[in-house]
Amino acid sequence: MKVAVVGATGLVGTVMLKVLEERNFPLTELIPVASEKSVGKEITFKGKKFPIVSMDTAIGMRPDIALFSAGGNTSLEHAPRFKEAGTTVIDNSSAWRMDPAIKLIVPEVNAHELSIDNKIIANPNCSTIQMVVVLKPLHDKYKIKRVVVSTYQSVTGTGVKAVEQLMNERKGIDGPKAYPYEIDLNVLPHIDVFMDNGYTKEEMKMVKETNKIMSDDSIKVTATTVRIPVMGGHSESVNIEFENDFDLAEVRSILEKSPGIIVVDDVANLKYPMPKDAHEKDEVFVGRIRRDESAPKALNLWIVADNLRKGAATNAVQIAEYLIQKELV
């Protein structure tokens, strides 16, 4: 099992390598790939050093699976080349997500849609992933009509430059800016570019990706995505309106029994999920579970996950694990 990690030196690529190691992924050969300036440098994996190679070299090595986290343009250009070499690509960028011919996969929700013919597979947006993991079991039981989500997203979702901006601002250092405004001691209701309808691209990703992953365009979604000065995880306030009424105890039971979810919901003892709790964890954490007293058949939830792990690297590795388990690669 030869596995290439494209973008191996980036924030998500580094976490992909860590997750592959932690989960003891059954690879026999690791092929780290990065930009030309990194070729020849080495990364360490399971105590061994592996040289970083170029895209062309990696394609010539014909890996079984390529985990991509190198940006949309790189994916559009090179994922088809890997596919032609017989490699199955799992791509973390937005490049392929809304392509009708490409599967958009969260393993706990829709891995069953995958077949041996799917040679390019899209990893959803980080904020969408953690939300649909929670929505799916509730939709199966009560049928969701509408979702209102507001996000509180970590600077790590933007990348290294954003982390540096936050840390520089904390120290009073004037440095490169990832955002149009200060992020420390501030909140930016602006993630990605604004679109003609007044929503940001990130907000519309959550709408469209949720419908595609859940295979149900009848679910209405509206989103407000917000960047906050936090590292280690994304948080979401989610309001769900159902077709059918629900029992709160049953909701908790359903979520506790669902794969990939940890319920932290004991307000009497001030127990609820926080980004620090989710940091470097693979699960999605849910708390503040309560009935919406302003609307019938509606529920409020608070959802937290590590955006670099379940929101990116871990989800991609889980897809790869599923492909191996089902002999689809």
N, C-alpha and C positions, 0 to 999 in steps of 0.2 A: 504494500500500500504506500505509494509515493504521494506525498502531500506538499504542494507549493503554498506558501503564504506570500501573497503579493501585497507589498506595502508593509513589509515585515518590521521596518524601523519606526513606523508611525504610532500614534497613541493606540489605535484599535489593533493594529498588527502586533504590537508588543503584547497586548492583552490576549490576543488569539494564541500566541505561542505559550503564554502562561497557562491558559485554559487547556490547551492540548496536553501540556505536561501534567497539570493537576488531575485531569480526567483520564490519564493514561491512555490516550487515544492510540489505537493500534496501527501506527505508521511504522514503516520499515526504512523510509528515507524521507528526510525533510529537505525542502528546497526553498530557502528564503530568497525573496525577490524584492528589490528596491530600485530606486532611481540610479542612473549611471554613476552619479557621484559617490554612491555607497557600495558599488560593485567592488568586490575584493575584500571589503571589511568582513568581520566575523560576528556572528551572534552565538550565544551559548544556549543550548537546549538539552535538558537532562544531563548537564555536566559535560557535554561534548560541544566542540566548536564547529560551526557550519559556515562556509563562505557564502556571502551574498552574491547572487548571480543576476545577470541581466534578464530581461523579458524573453529575448530570443533564445538564450541558453536554456531557460526554464521550459519553454515550449518544446525545444528539441529533446528535453529529458522525458517528455510525455508523462507528466504526473497523472495519477488516477483522479485526484481532487485538487482544485485550486481555490483557496480561500482568498477572496479579493477585498482589500480595503485600501484603495489607492486613488479614490475619487472617480467621479462619473465619466470624465473624458477618457481616462485610462481604461476603464471598464468597457466603454463603448468600442474603443479601438482594439483592445487585446483579448477580451473574453471570447469573441468569436474565433480568434486564432487558436486559443486553447481548446475550444470546442472542436475545431477541425482536427486537432491532434488527438481527439478522443477523450479529453479531460472533461470532467464535470465541474463547472464553475459555480461557486456560491458567492454571490456578490453583495457587498455591504453598502454600496452606493445607491443613489436614487435612480441610476441610469435605466434600469430594466423594470422597475417596480410596477409601473402602470402599463407595460406592454402586454396586450391581451394574450400573447403567445407564451408568456413567461409566468411561472408559478411564483406567488408571493407567500412565503411560508413561515409560520410560527409552529414548531412541532406539536405543542400541546393542543393546537387548534385545528390544523389542516394538513399535517404531514401525510395523511392518507391519500392526498391528491397527487403525490409524486409517483412517477413511473420511470422506467429505465430510459425513456426518450427525453427526459428533462435534463438537458446538458448545460443550460444556464438557469440558475435558480436565484431569485431575488430575496435578500434579507430585508425585512421592513424597516421603517423609521423607528428609532429607539422609543419615542414616546407612544407610538402605536402598539409596539410589541407588548409592553407591560400592561396596557389597557385591555387588549383583546384576550390576553391570557385569563383575565378576570371576567370579561364580558361573556366568553364562550359558554361556560357551564351555566351561567344565569340565563343566557338566551335560550339554551336547550330546554330549560325548565319553565321559564315564564314568558318568553318571546319579547325581545326588546323592541320598543317603538322609537325611542329617541334617547340620545346621549348628549349631555352638555358637559364639556371637559375644559378645565383651566389647568395649565401646566406650570410647574415651578422647576425650570431646567438648569442643570449644572453647567458651568463654563466648560467642563471637559467635553461636552457635546459639540463645542465649536472647534476645539483642538488645542495644540500646544501654545499657540500664540495667545489665545484667550486666557489660558492658565497663567502665562507669564504676565499678561496685562493686570490680572487680578492681584498677583503676588507683588508686582512692581508698585501698584497703587497702595497696597498695604504698607509698603516700605517707603513710600514717598518718592519713588524713582520714576522719572519720565522716560518711557520706553515705547516700543511699537504697540499699536492699538489694533485689536481685533474687532472692537465695537465702536460705533460713532460717539459714544458717551462713556463716562466712567462706569465701571460695573461694581466696584467696591462701595458698600453702603448705598447701593442703588438697585433698582429693578427696571429691566427693559422689556416693555410689552411688544417685543419685536424680535422674531427669530426667522432668519432667511429674508428674502425680498418681499416687498408688498406687491400684491396683484391688483388687477383692475377692479375687483369686487371689494377691495378694502381689507381683505384677509391677507395674511402672509402665506408664503408657500408652505411653511411648516404646518400651519393650521389646515390648509387644504390637503396636505399629505395625510393627516390624521383622518379626515373625512373619507377620502377616496380609498385609502389603504384599508380602513376598517371594513368598508363594504366588500372589497375584493377578498380579503382574508376570510371574512365570515360568510362569503358567498351569498350575501343578502343585501340587495340594494334598497330594501324597504326600511332598513335601519337609518334613521335620520341622525346625523352627527353635526354638532357645531362646536368649534374649538377656539380658545384664546391661549396662545403659547407665549410664555414669559421666561426670560433669562434672569436668574438670580445669582448672587455671589456665593455659590456653594460648589464644593468639589465632592464627587463620590456618588451622586445619584440624582435621578429625576423624580419629582413628586407630582401627583395629579389629584385634583379635586374633581370627582366624577359624579354626575347626577344622571340616573337611569330611570326612564319611564317605561313600564312594562305593559303588555296587553293584558296579562293576568295578574291577579293580586298575589302577594307573597307573605310568608311568615318569616320574621327576622331570624328566629332560631334555625329555621330550615336554610335560609340564605347562608348563615355562618357555617352550618354543617356541610352544605354543598361546596363552599369555598375551601373548607378545611380538608375535604376529601379529594379536591382537584389537584392534578399534578402541577408542580412548579409554583404553588402558592403557599405562603405562610401567613396565617391570620394572627395579627397582633392587635387585639381589640379589648382592652380592659381599662376603660376610662376611670373607673373607681380608684385604680392604682397608677393612673397616668401612663398607661401602656398603649402606645400607638406607634406606627412606623415612622422612622425619620431617615433621611439620606445617610447619616452616619451608620445606622444599623444595616443598611443594604450594601454599604461599601465592600467591594470584593466578594459579594455573595451572588449566587446564580439565580436565586428565587425571586419571585415577585411578592412583596409584602402588602397586606391589606388591613386597614383598620378604620376607625370612625364609622362603623357600619350602623346606619340609622335610617329610619323612615323619613321621607320628605313630607313634613306636615303641611306643606302648602299645596300639595298636589296628590291626587289619588294614585295608587299603584306606582309610586316613585320612591327611589332609594338613593341615599348619598353614601359615597365611599371615598376613602383616601388611599391612593395606590402609590407605592414607592419601589423603585428598582435601580440597580447600578446600571447606568446607561452604557458604559463601556463593556459590561459583561452580558447580562441578559438582553440589554438593548442593542447589542452589536455582536461581540466576539462569541459569547456563549451560545447565542441563538444559532449562529453560523456553524459552530462545532456540533451542536445538537442535530442540525440538519444532516451534516456529514455522518454522524453516528447512525442516524436513521437509515441513510442510504446504504451503509455497510450492513446494518442489521437485516435489512430487507433484500440484500443482494441486488441493489439497483445501481451499483457502480463497479 
